[in-house]
Amino acid sequence: MNREDKRFKFWQKWLTYANVLTIAVGLLVAFAGNSFFFEIHNNYTKDVFLNGNEFETNILAYKNWLFGIIGGTIVGFHILMVMISENSFKKKEVWAYKAMWYGLLSWFLIDSGISIYYGAVHNVILINIVALMLIGIPLIMTQKEFNNRASS
């Protein structure tokens, strides 16, 4: 295996493992959204939406339901990303590279835009930028491989 192939394989595996990690985060969001893992996020959410007050029982139930469906969506999206990374992306199929970027950026822009609109900047900083970097870096680092294929 030459140096370029090793470099690509490193970033392709990073992409897979970053998405596996995000699947784990999605499971935590769905099933442990009130645990210490999300204490900072929940505290900022209380500050933004509840003036720092604790979640009332009905609001907590609503938040838990939202975290459940958000966690499920995170898991499903990133399972797709793993499958693409381990199959078509690994084979350097251009559509896979584009699909990963389109999925990542559409999520980031919509989620971040709505978060900023409602004053939940903490969500952008604590969650969205981290995920964007974790998954975006290997996409940036492998861009040359896909540009070469697209022009062939």
JOZICOR-V148671 format. One record per helix or strand of 3 or more residues. SS is the DSSP state (H for helix, E for strand). FROM is the first residue (numbers start at 1). LEN is the number of residues. If there is no record, write none. Layout:
{{SS,FROM,LEN} {SS,FROM,LEN}}
This chain:
{{H,3,29} {H,36,15} {H,57,33} {H,94,24} {H,121,21} {H,143,8}}
